[in-house]
């Protein structure tokens, strides 16, 4: 009987202190993905309004370049900016409409550079501003505006232009 207890303790000691030889491992991989889509935003509210101020009716060649359009596009995204003809265009020019005498107009023009390239929609009154690429931040595009002649009745004049970004 002494032998069987000794055998039991020896077997138990071998099982207790021996590393398990049956241990295995297996690995698996998984993917981590994201899809970034190109996007752009346009902001004309901050400083997009063009105000020629108060001018004498004899004033000519009135120029202003304090308005701009802010664009934010995904880095590397090509985009263009178009300006429509405004709400009072006659098909050949943009015009501000008299607010008292609604049949009076003052023509004006918008440019994408220093008064040489008319900025429009690419169809009627000028070309779109193109060759632009987003940098992931805000990019500022100055609007150069000109009234050739203020020869009109004394009153306030107004027009509304829509800016469109295409990417």
C-alpha positions in Angstrom: 0.0 0.0 0.0 2.9 2.3 0.6 4.0 1.9 -3.0 0.6 2.9 -4.4 0.6 6.1 -2.4 4.0 6.9 -3.5 3.1 6.2 -7.2 0.1 8.5 -6.8 2.2 11.4 -5.4 4.9 11.0 -8.1 2.2 11.0 -10.8 0.5 14.0 -9.3 3.9 15.8 -9.0 4.6 15.1 -12.7 1.2 16.5 -13.7 1.5 19.5 -11.5 5.0 20.6 -12.3 5.2 19.7 -16.0 4.4 22.2 -18.7 1.5 21.3 -20.9 2.8 20.0 -24.2 -0.6 20.3 -25.8 -0.7 24.2 -25.9 -1.0 25.7 -29.5 -1.7 29.3 -30.8 -3.5 30.5 -33.9 -3.6 34.1 -35.3 -6.1 35.9 -37.5 -5.9 39.2 -39.3 -8.6 41.9 -39.7 -8.7 45.0 -41.8 -9.1 48.6 -40.7 -10.5 50.8 -43.5 -12.0 54.2 -44.2 -13.2 55.8 -47.4 -12.7 59.6 -47.7 -15.1 61.3 -50.1 -14.2 64.6 -51.8 -16.2 67.4 -50.4 -16.3 71.2 -50.6 -18.0 74.0 -48.9 -18.5 77.6 -50.0 -18.9 80.6 -47.8 -20.1 83.9 -49.3 -21.6 85.3 -46.1 -18.5 86.5 -44.2 -17.2 89.0 -46.7 -18.9 88.2 -50.0 -21.1 91.3 -50.2 -20.0 94.0 -52.7 -20.7 97.5 -51.6 -19.7 100.3 -54.0 -20.7 102.8 -51.3 -22.2 106.2 -52.1 -21.2 107.6 -55.5 -22.0 110.7 -57.5 -23.9 110.1 -60.7 -20.9 111.4 -62.6 -18.6 108.8 -61.2 -17.0 106.3 -63.7 -14.9 103.2 -63.5 -15.7 102.5 -59.9 -13.7 99.5 -58.7 -13.7 97.5 -55.5 -11.9 94.3 -54.4 -12.8 93.9 -50.8 -15.3 91.0 -51.2 -14.3 87.4 -51.4 -15.6 83.8 -51.5 -14.1 81.3 -49.0 -13.9 77.7 -50.2 -12.9 74.6 -48.2 -12.3 71.4 -50.2 -10.8 68.1 -49.4 -7.0 68.1 -50.0 -6.2 67.3 -53.7 -9.8 67.9 -54.9 -10.0 69.9 -58.1 -12.9 72.5 -58.2 -14.3 75.4 -60.1 -16.3 78.4 -58.9 -19.0 79.9 -61.1 -21.0 83.1 -60.6 -24.4 83.4 -62.2 -25.6 86.5 -64.1 -27.5 87.9 -61.1 -31.2 88.4 -60.7 -31.4 91.5 -62.9 -29.3 90.6 -65.9 -30.5 91.5 -69.4 -28.6 88.6 -70.9 -25.6 90.7 -72.0 -24.6 92.4 -68.6 -25.2 92.2 -64.9 -27.3 95.0 -63.6 -28.2 96.4 -60.2 -31.9 97.3 -60.1 -33.3 100.6 -58.7 -35.0 100.1 -55.4 -37.3 103.2 -55.8 -37.7 103.3 -59.6 -37.6 99.7 -60.6 -37.1 100.4 -64.3 -33.7 102.0 -63.6 -30.5 99.9 -63.7 -26.8 100.3 -63.3 -24.5 97.8 -65.1 -21.6 96.2 -63.3 -19.0 93.5 -63.9 -17.3 90.9 -61.7 -13.8 89.6 -62.4 -11.8 86.7 -61.1 -8.5 88.6 -61.3 -7.4 92.3 -61.4 -10.2 93.5 -63.7 -9.2 91.5 -66.8 -11.1 88.2 -66.8 -14.9 88.4 -66.4 -16.1 85.9 -63.8 -19.3 84.1 -64.8 -20.9 80.7 -65.3 -19.0 79.9 -68.5 -22.1 80.3 -70.6 -23.2 83.9 -70.8 -21.2 86.5 -68.9 -17.7 85.2 -68.3 -15.8 82.1 -67.5 -15.7 80.0 -64.4 -12.7 80.3 -62.1 -10.9 77.0 -62.8 -7.6 75.2 -62.2 -8.2 75.2 -58.4 -7.3 72.4 -56.0 -8.4 72.0 -52.4 -5.7 72.0 -49.7 -7.9 70.8 -46.8 -8.1 74.4 -45.4 -10.0 77.6 -46.3 -9.0 79.2 -49.6 -9.9 82.8 -50.3 -11.0 84.0 -53.7 -11.2 87.8 -54.2 -14.0 89.2 -56.3 -13.0 92.2 -58.3 -16.0 94.4 -59.1 -16.5 97.4 -61.4 -19.2 99.8 -62.3 -18.3 101.5 -65.6 -20.6 104.4 -65.0 -22.9 105.6 -62.2 -24.9 107.7 -64.6 -28.4 106.9 -63.3 -31.2 108.4 -61.1 -30.4 109.0 -57.5 -31.6 106.0 -55.4 -30.3 102.7 -54.0 -29.5 99.9 -56.4 -29.2 96.2 -55.7 -28.6 92.8 -57.3 -28.1 89.3 -56.0 -25.5 86.9 -57.5 -25.3 83.1 -56.8 -21.8 81.5 -56.4 -21.6 77.8 -57.2 -18.7 75.5 -56.5 -18.3 72.3 -58.5 -15.9 69.5 -57.7 
